[in-house]
Amino acid sequence: MGRILKETNISGEKPLSAGEKSHSHPVFLMVSLFLFLLLFPVSEHLRWGGMLVRLGYSLILVSAVWAIHTNRWAFLIACALGLPWLVPAWLGDLTGSTEGLGVVATASLTVFILFLLGMMIHSVMRAEHVTRNTLFQAVSAYLMIGLAWFVMYGMVLHFDGGAFSMNTAAGIERGQPVASGLLYMSFCTLTTLGYGDITPISSSARGMAMIEATIGPLYLAILIARLVALYTREKLSDR
């Protein structure tokens, strides 16, 4: 763990700096996030869909903890935030009681995702070189913004059943958007796609949507500016 690990940057020249070693395997997190996004909408039509979703969350949780395992304090905090969701989730399957995981467990999952998101953004913004890990962390952070808001939209819907409205029949269950509809809405809002088939109605839902719609383009603009600045500085220093 104390060894100095080296990795070439995208220009093939400089090693990974000491500050970038706190997230050693972000590629696994990025892959698990993409798998979750691909499988989540399908899971609602499967008999064991609930278990598949929990497996996807668990894979993200484990790969996220592994991504920061070289940072002791971040590792301990991530475990403390993830276990309150992980344990009730799988105990519910074993006992046959899967009727929700409770507000505390869902809130724990939200804080866990936000904590990891902050760690990833911090690592990208303080990187000294543009490496593969830097790019993996940047992509993972972007996907986790959408995932975090998806979970928070679910909590809003839990407390206010009329927080969202659907303009089409797709993604509706008893007049309310199902989970895949909220995930779809989160990424449509994050990317400012704006199809308009799912609409936030309550003030809390609208406020969250406004924040997400602001963060999405702002994150991309700052990220691109940061990566271009790093890459330009490396090129200038090599002359």
C-alpha positions in Angstrom: 0.0 0.0 0.0 2.9 2.3 0.6 4.6 1.5 -2.7 4.8 4.2 -5.3 2.6 3.2 -8.2 3.3 4.8 -11.6 1.0 5.3 -14.5 1.6 7.2 -17.7 -0.7 10.1 -18.6 -2.5 10.5 -21.9 0.6 12.1 -23.4 2.6 9.1 -22.3 5.2 10.9 -20.3 4.6 11.7 -16.6 3.8 9.5 -13.6 0.8 9.7 -11.4 1.4 12.2 -8.6 1.2 11.3 -4.9 -2.1 13.1 -4.5 -3.7 11.0 -7.2 -3.0 7.7 -5.6 -5.9 8.0 -3.1 -8.3 6.6 -5.8 -6.4 3.7 -7.3 -9.1 1.8 -9.2 -11.8 4.1 -10.4 -12.3 2.1 -13.6 -14.3 -0.6 -11.7 -16.6 2.1 -10.2 -17.2 3.6 -13.7 -18.0 0.2 -15.1 -20.4 -0.7 -12.3 -22.2 2.6 -12.7 -22.7 2.0 -16.4 -23.9 -1.5 -15.7 -26.4 -0.2 -13.2 -27.8 2.3 -15.6 -28.2 -0.4 -18.3 -29.8 -3.0 -16.1 -32.0 -0.9 -13.8 -34.8 -0.2 -16.3 -34.9 -3.9 -17.2 -35.0 -5.1 -13.6 -38.6 -3.7 -13.1 -39.9 -6.3 -15.5 -38.1 -9.3 -13.9 -39.3 -11.5 -11.1 -36.0 -11.0 -9.2 -35.7 -7.4 -10.3 -35.5 -6.1 -6.7 -32.6 -8.3 -5.9 -30.9 -7.3 -9.1 -31.2 -3.6 -8.2 -29.8 -4.3 -4.7 -26.9 -6.2 -6.3 -26.2 -3.3 -8.6 -26.2 -0.8 -5.6 -23.9 -3.2 -3.7 -21.5 -3.5 -6.7 -21.3 0.3 -6.8 -20.8 0.5 -3.0 -18.0 -2.2 -3.0 -16.2 -0.8 -6.1 -16.5 2.8 -4.6 -14.9 1.7 -1.3 -12.2 -0.2 -3.3 -11.5 3.0 -5.3 -10.6 4.9 -2.1 -9.2 2.0 -0.1 -5.7 3.6 0.0 -7.1 6.6 1.8 -7.7 5.2 5.3 -10.0 7.9 6.7 -12.1 8.1 3.5 -12.3 4.2 3.5 -13.6 4.2 7.1 -16.1 6.9 6.4 -17.4 5.2 3.2 -17.9 1.9 5.1 -19.7 3.7 7.9 -22.0 5.4 5.4 -22.6 2.4 3.2 -23.3 -0.3 5.8 -26.6 1.2 7.1 -28.0 0.7 3.6 -26.2 -2.6 2.7 -27.2 -4.6 5.7 -30.9 -3.8 5.8 -31.1 -4.3 2.0 -29.8 -7.9 2.0 -31.5 -8.8 5.4 -34.8 -7.8 3.8 -34.2 -10.4 1.0 -33.3 -13.1 3.6 -36.3 -12.4 5.8 -38.7 -11.8 2.9 -39.5 -8.3 4.0 -38.5 -6.0 1.1 -41.1 -3.4 1.6 -38.8 -0.4 1.5 -35.6 0.0 3.3 -36.6 2.9 5.5 -35.8 6.5 5.4 -32.6 6.1 7.4 -31.1 3.5 5.1 -32.1 5.5 2.0 -30.6 8.7 3.5 -27.5 6.7 4.3 -27.2 5.7 0.7 -27.7 9.3 -0.4 -25.0 10.6 1.9 -22.7 7.8 0.8 -23.1 8.7 -2.9 -22.6 12.4 -2.2 -19.5 11.7 -0.1 -18.0 9.6 -2.8 -18.9 12.2 -5.4 -17.1 14.9 -3.4 -14.0 12.7 -3.1 -14.0 12.1 -6.8 -14.4 15.7 -7.8 -11.8 16.8 -5.2 -9.3 14.2 -6.7 -10.0 15.4 -10.3 -9.6 19.1 -9.4 -6.4 18.6 -7.5 -4.8 16.3 -10.1 -1.4 17.5 -11.3 -1.5 15.4 -14.6 -4.2 14.2 -16.9 -4.1 10.4 -16.5 -6.4 7.5 -17.3 -7.4 7.5 -13.6 -8.3 11.2 -13.8 -10.6 10.6 -16.7 -12.2 7.5 -15.1 -12.8 9.6 -11.9 -14.3 12.4 -13.9 -16.8 10.2 -15.7 -17.7 8.3 -12.5 -18.4 11.7 -10.8 -20.7 12.8 -13.6 -22.7 9.5 -13.4 -22.9 9.7 -9.7 -24.4 13.2 -9.8 -27.3 11.6 -11.7 -27.5 8.6 -9.4 -27.5 10.8 -6.3 -30.4 12.9 -7.5 -32.3 9.8 -8.5 -32.1 8.6 -5.0 -33.1 12.0 -3.6 -36.1 12.2 -6.1 -37.2 8.8 -4.7 -37.1 10.2 -1.1 -39.1 13.3 -2.3 -41.7 10.9 -3.8 -41.8 8.9 -0.7 -42.9 11.9 1.4 -45.0 13.5 -1.3 -46.8 11.2 -3.7 -47.8 14.1 -6.0 -44.3 15.6 -6.4 -44.1 14.5 -10.0 -46.4 14.3 -13.0 -46.1 12.1 -16.1 -47.4 13.3 -19.5 -47.3 9.9 -21.1 -48.3 6.4 -20.1 -44.7 5.1 -20.1 -43.1 4.7 -16.7 -46.3 5.2 -14.7 -47.5 2.9 -12.0 -50.9 3.9 -10.4 -50.5 7.4 -11.7 -46.9 7.9 -10.3 -43.5 7.4 -12.0 -41.8 4.1 -11.2 -38.2 4.0 -10.1 -36.8 3.7 -13.7 -38.9 6.8 -14.6 -37.1 8.8 -11.8 -33.7 7.6 -13.0 -34.6 8.6 -16.5 -35.8 12.0 -15.3 -32.6 12.5 -13.2 -30.3 12.0 -16.2 -32.6 14.0 -18.5 -32.4 16.9 -16.1 -28.6 16.5 -15.5 -27.9 16.7 -19.3 -30.6 19.3 -19.8 -32.2 17.1 -22.4 -35.7 18.3 -21.4 -38.1 15.8 -23.0 -40.8 17.0 -20.6 -42.6 13.7 -20.2 -41.8 13.8 -16.4 -42.5 17.0 -14.6 -41.6 18.1 -11.1 -44.7 19.7 -9.4 -43.9 20.2 -5.8 -41.6 23.0 -4.7 -39.1 20.6 -3.3 -39.0 18.5 -6.5 -38.6 21.7 -8.6 -35.9 23.0 -6.4 -33.9 19.8 -6.7 -34.4 19.7 -10.4 -33.1 23.3 -10.8 -30.0 22.4 -8.8 -29.3 19.3 -10.8 -29.9 21.2 -14.1 -27.4 23.8 -13.0 -24.8 21.4 -11.8 -24.7 19.3 -14.9 -23.5 21.9 -17.5 -21.4 23.7 -14.8 -19.5 20.5 -13.9 -18.7 19.8 -17.6 -17.6 23.3 -18.2 -15.3 23.4 -15.2 -14.0 19.8 -15.9 -13.1 20.6 -19.5 -11.4 23.8 -18.5 -9.4 22.0 -15.8 -8.3 19.1 -18.0 -7.4 21.4 -20.9 -5.4 23.6 -18.5 -3.5 20.6 -17.2 -2.8 19.2 -20.6 -1.6 22.6 -21.9 0.6 23.1 -18.9 2.2 19.7 -19.5 2.8 20.5 -23.2 4.4 23.9 -22.3 6.6 22.3 -19.6 7.9 19.7 -22.1 9.2 22.3 -24.5 
